[in-house]
């Protein structure tokens, strides 16, 4: 009796513990991507009859590292290789402010800038650099080990990311005259808010930056027999892709999650 129970248990453990396909959700931080803080720089001079009556400066804050979440779909059923598709959203927050000064160079108003991007799940908020990517990976699994499946592979990556509200962008906006305040003698609190809103709208009109690159993946999935739950963790090294000059994009990201394996 005991021998039969042990035989059945052993056969289950050494049998294929992986499913036809799986769908998971994961934590996907990027620890190295950063944006450096800038010092206030004049982006708008206020004049009356050729005499300076004040000026507007702009500066943004910094962030280091990004939080992230993602979804993963994978196929285990193919011979020799597995296929997985991943979608990640990662974000880092920074402050962006306009500083209004009078003719005596005294600070009159500090106006925070809020941003709202369509298709980005944060609503209207302080500026965020949001990086999204879709990965299609072909991996080679090691199937001789029960319960766990190490694998290595690579594939294509489609990058989408928001532009940064940089000093260069703000100066370009001012030079284009799009704010209708270039000749104002003063800049009231209400006008400063309108200017900030116009900057936000203009940055949204720039749209998302898109580009194509690739990645290398090294990871492991674990699944007990019978139970349709799998755990996975993998690291990815990314290459290619276009990002704003002010963004220092780290090429290594982590994914750790749990999924339903059927």
Helices and strands as residue ranges (DSSP letters): H 2-14, E 21-27, E 30-35, E 41-48, E 51-60, E 63-75, E 82-93, E 96-102, E 107-112, E 114-115, E 125-126, E 128-141, E 148-161, H 167-175, H 189-206, E 209-223, E 229-240, E 247-248, E 252-261
